[in-house]
Structure formats: structure tokens, C-alpha cells
Amino acid sequence: MTTHSLENAQNNNEDSHGHYDPMAAKMGMWLFLFTEGLLFGTLFLIYAAYATKYRVEFEETSYDLNKLLGAVNTLILLTSSLTMALAIAALHRGAKRLCQQCCGATIAFSLVFLVIKGYEWYHKIHEGIYPASQEVQLMPAGKQLFYGLYFVMTGIHGIHVVLGAALILVAMHFICKEKVTQERSVFLENTGLYWHLVDLVWIFLFPLFYLIH
Amino acid sequence: MTTAVVSPPNENYLNAKRGVMSWLVTIDHKRIGVMYLCGVIAFFLFGVVLQVLMRTDLLWPDSQWLSRDLYNRFLTLHGIVMIFVFIVPGIPGAFGNFFLPILLGAEDVAFPKLNLLSWYCFVTGALLAVISVVLGGIDTGWTFYVPYSLQTGTTLLWPILAAFILGWSSVLTGINFVVTAHRMRDPRMSFFQMPLFVWSLYATGWVQVVATPVIGITLVLLLLERGLGIPIFDPTRGGDPVLFEHLFWIYSHPAVYIMLLPAMGVVSEIIPTFSRKTIFGYKFIAFSSVAIAAIGSLVWGHHMFTTGMGDTARIVFSFLTFLVAVPSAVKVFNWIATMYKGSIEMATPMVWTMMFIFLFSIGGLTGLYLATLGPNIHLHDTAFVPAHFHYTMLGGVGTLFFGALHYWWPKMFGKMYNQKRATIGAVVFFIGFNLIYFSLFLAGYLGMPRRYADYLPEYTIYHRLASIGGFIMAVAFVFIFWNLLVSLWKGEDAPENPWGGATLEWRTATPPPTLNFDGEPDLSRGAYEYPEQVEDV
């Protein structure tokens, strides 16, 4: 639903009014990002409350996550933000093909990110560590909450990665169909904004889960 | 924005296109407004039916007419339907959608398709709420407090999904309205020339954007916890149920202002029109909307005074709660000052508005009792609380929903209703309303707990009075809607400006053409400049 609404937010001006108001689309997108920020903000608030209450357990559990994979994923997302920004810059200069390639690269990075994240999850679940598992239920409360939040927050972030990638795919399609062009580039710009949000959230998630000890 | 298109004579938004499909896929904000109106009223009546069933059960102290279980489920559903499906989307969805662009001299909202999407979210959410009853309903109350909501045997999935989707609908409307006020406004109209209804919708839009995501994600977490056993709020696994309450009220108190602000905007339109006098203190009213939105977002803790939070926090929350009464009072004083020396006409919308000021004052002042730490301990979770918030919500927002309905009905549908009958309906409502909730104030003060299906015999008299009031009120609602519906067939055609209003919607055809105005909107006069007004020095 999110993707759908974004798409609408960005398109309808052109369709129904015959006039193109990139400023309105941008404003709508920023307000939408605001709601996303609050959504993750709530999760961070819950994290903060429990991390304060169970400081020691949170730090101990954090050791059990794979820092290397986390760091690699951080690098991947940061690079994907770069390719996204390059895609927009390319479109502004009228380099349609380059723009498509950069978009493609961003999607590729997002897939690599998801594969690595999926591997981490798979590994944990394989060890019997998932929220409702016997193993986790025997852990002390702080550890249980840590894992609960870990799966929820990285999971919801993962959904946003998928949505972001889907949105980029839609943008590529529009560029192909000349619906998004050098002069009418706001759809891609908004997609970029969304992608940077996805990246930004991860930049907070990474230290909170992998590096707190 | 203001292309000079002149539509053929007698063509308006209602008859420009025909067929059910032309409504279901419309992106015309007026049609979406009308669809909201139909949905909102249908579900409102559903909520009223639940109310009647519960009040019937409460006629006798130990009644088993409804099983306790059924009573709890009806109670929960009444809360969900009335809050998420009636009051929150009511005025902004129906009248905001219809009139916001017209008041700004625009052709439509900034994102018309998004607007339609938010209507579909609204309908889907509302239907899910009803389906949840068919599937058994839930008994947690509309607050879904953990740990009970984690343990209850009833199905949480559907009602929570409903609340979540309705939340989305609300966010999309909020985004749409904020951007519309900025980008679609007629370039000749400055921010401080916007009608006050627009200001209030603008402030509401911001609160919707800021507060709703918090409840959205909190409800998702609750579902995940129940469905997948992920520990988050469950105290047996280290979670903190009070944290859930915080997150719930971080949305749900600002939600009170999401409901209230548009209603206050309606008052600021009706009073000047029926007093034939420029609104007093335009900027104060405009900024008080923004102040209410801002302070109102910081007072959620007062729902939790008895949860054992620290004294400092309690004092701060109590103080902020008192503070939010200030901008509300500023509005009331300005409205009264507007009427002073005005040429007041007690038409039906004005009657509703006067009832609002009376009922809302009672609701607001009893809110101060509850905001005060000492009395709060005594009154917390008694029937005093539902009495208080029904005075603000139904006596405040609800009356203004009816006020707005009677004010804008001629413009929306092009027909005049029978004013005498409409006023009688309003007065009957007023009697029924006070009978219910004033009795509940007394019962609550004497210790009657809220939400209970049973009560001790000593409370019988209060509950009986309340039930009689509830029935009277239900009859009034039916009468009011019947009167309006009849007008569609039998009413006289409404003129362009039946009330002598000065805002832009009264300067276009009745009902408005598809593009809202034939040609440029007439901005030669301000929103509150009445030609016949006598200047007092």
C-alpha cells in the first residue's frame, strides 16, 4: 500500500490538473517521510527504554551478532545511496541511460543487502534463536527483548528496503516510458528521498544492535 | 488553478457524470466528501445502535439481557467505531474534503488520487471493524491495553488491522490537506486571509501526520507479539506494559485534537455568518489552533496518572494539560466577542453551535478536574471520565458535525431542509444528551466505575436516567437524518447563498460546478466581510 500511495502522491498532479507542481509533490513526500521517521522513532524509543533497563544483557547479546556482516551491509547501503544520488544527477543532465544504470545498481545493492540480512536471520533461526523459540524463552528477560526488537526492527527495515527497491523499479519504468524526464524529474527525486531514509534508518540500526558493547 | 472554464448551465458536480462507477472512481474532492459523509453517517448510526443496546442492558442493576461478554465486545466496538470511523474522519473527511479547496479558491486538493485512496482505506478499515464483530468481536476496550490484550481469547487481528488502516487513511488526508493549503491556495489569498476552518484543518493535518504513525507501529507490534510471540510489551518476558500505554496515548491524546480542531473551525465559520459580523481576533483564533495542536501533543501522560509515574512527570503533564485549556478558552472568548453587537440569527446551524459552546464548556471544565492530580485519583476510571469525554466529543465535536451538516447541506445538495423540524431535532438531542451524561457525572463522582456491565443497586437511578436519555438521543438522531433526507426530494431549491455567508463557497453556484467556480473565484471581499455589517466604533 505504501508504494502505491507514494506513486499516487507523485503522479496525480500531472494527470488530473494538467499542471505539474513538483513543489507540492516534494512537500507531500517530506511529510510522508516525517511519518516514516516517527514510525521508526517509536521503535527507537522502545529500544531506548529497554536498553536502559537491561543495559548489561543488551550489551552481552550484542556480541552474538555478526559485526562483519553488519558492517558490510552498512557499506552496501551507503554505496547504494550514492548510486541513487548519481541516478538523479544523471537525469538532471539528461543522461537517461546512465540514470537507468545507476538505478539498476541501486536495486542490485538492495538485493545484496537483503541476501546478507537474510543469511544472518537464517543463521540465527537455524541456531534456534527466533522470538517464540524455546531457546529464547529460556533466556533472561533483557536478552529476549533484545532479540525481539532485533527481529522486529531489522524486519520492518527490510520491508522498507523491498518497498524502496520496488519504487526504484517503478521509476525506471517511468523513465523508460518518458513519464519521468529531465524536466519532470520529481518522481525520481522523491524515490531518492525515500531511499535515503531507508539508508538513514539502517545507519542507526547498525550501531544500536551490533556495536553497543 | 483558476482556469476560466464556464460549465454548461445546470451542470454541477452531482449531475456532471452519472452511474455508480463515476462515484467509485471519482477524484473530485466534492464527491469524495459526499462519499465520506455517507460512510461516516452509516457507521455513526451503527455506533448509536450499540449504544442503545448497552443502555438497555444498563436499565437494571444485575441485568443479563446482554451477556457480560457481549457487553464488553459492544463496548469495545462502540469505541472503535465512534472514534476511528466517526469522529476522526467525520468533519475533515466529509466537510474538509468538500470545502477546503473551495474555501481556498482551488479546483481540487493537491493529491486527488491519494484522496480517493484515503477514502478506500477508510471504508476498508470501517468494514473490517464491523467484520470483527461478526467474527466474535473483542473485549479489550478501544485502548487495547496490554497485558490483557495479549491474553484475551477474542481475536485481535481484525479490529487492530481496522484501526491501522483507518490510521493510514487519516495520515493521507492530513498530508493532502497540509500540502493543499500551501500549494493550491489562490495566489491572491495570503495565509492570513484563509478562512479559519482551513486554518483548523491545516493544524489538524499536522497532528495527523505527527501522531498517527506512533499508534500505527504500536498496534503492529501488538499484533506481532500476539501472533508470533515476539516479546515486546509482555511483562512475563521483561516487557513494560506501561510503555504501551505511553505509546498509545502519544497518539490518542493528540487524536482528541484531531477530532476537536476541525469542529472548532466549523464554529469559526458559523458564528460570523449568523452574526453578520467579522470574526473577532482572527489571528488569535488561527494561532490558537496551532497552539492547541502543539501543546496537545505533549499532554498524553495525564491518562496515566495512576500508573505510578514519577511526581515530576505528573506535575509537568498536569501543568501542560492546564495550559492547553488556554488556547481553547481564547477561542471561546473570541467567538462570544464576535457575537457581541452582531445581528444574530438563530438558524439551525447556529443552534447547534450554541449547544456546542455550552456542552463543550462543561466538557472542558470537567477536564480540568481530571487534570488536577488530587481529584484525578478519586475520579480515575469512574463513569466521570466517559461523561467528560462524551461532553467534549459528542457534545463538542458531534454537535458541530451536525452543525456543519445543517450549515453546508444546502450548498452540498442544493436543497433546503425544514428548519423548524431540524431545530426541534437539535433540542431533543440536547435534552437526551444531558440526561445521559450529567447522570453519569454524578454516578462517577459517587464511585461508579467506567466500562462495567453491572452496578450496585444504589446507582440504579443514575443509570435509568442515562438510559432514558440514550433512547431520547437515538430518536433525535433518526429524526434529524430523516428530516435531511426528506429535503432531497421535497425540499425547495437552495439559493446560492442561503445564510448570507461571506466565505468563497457562498460565492459559487449551488451545488458547485465540477471545477468549483465558473471562472475566477471572486476574492474582492475578505472571508469575513459582510456587506450589511454595521461598523461599530
Interface residues (C-beta under 8 A of the other chain):
Chain A: M1 H4 S5 N8 A9 N11 N12 N13 D15 S16 H17 H19 D21 M23 A24 M27 G28 L31 F32 F34 T35 E36 L38 L39 G41 T42 L43 L45 I46 A49 Y50 K53 Y54 P131 A132 V136 Q137 P140 A141 G142 Q144 L145 Y147 G148 L149 F151 V152 I156
Chain B: M1 I27 E107 D108 A110 F111 P112 K113 L114 L117 C121 W168 V171 L172 G174 I175 N176 V178 V179 H182 R183 M184 V209 V210 T212 P213 V214 G216 I217 T218 V220 L221 L224 L228 G229 I230 P231 I232 R237 G238 G239 D240 L243 L247
